[in-house]
């Protein structure tokens, strides 16, 4: 598993079949997670496909790439909160941790 802040990449043998919906992109790069409170982004740099199938996110890295943590929507300021993270070529499920609050499951936000 690869962890980059509040994003986990779980290596999988193959991506399941199903209708794909592309993840949002900024400046041509897939955004794996958006910090609702701070506006930061976890963005993939490198050739990849990133999408959801039945509300689960997946990514296929065509060649080795990186996840970069940008502090602003313009991708001009790389955040120092998380170092760049190398991602080998392959298929991954993209997981955002969940927390439990009074019997309710919610996605972790930052």
Buried (B, 14 or more C-beta within 10 A) or exposed (E): EBEBBBBBBEEBEEBEEEEBEEBEEBEEBBBBBBBEEEEBBBBBBBEBBBBBBEEEBBBBBEEEBBBBBBBEEEBEEBBEEBEEBEBEEBBBBBBBEEEEEEEEEEEEEE
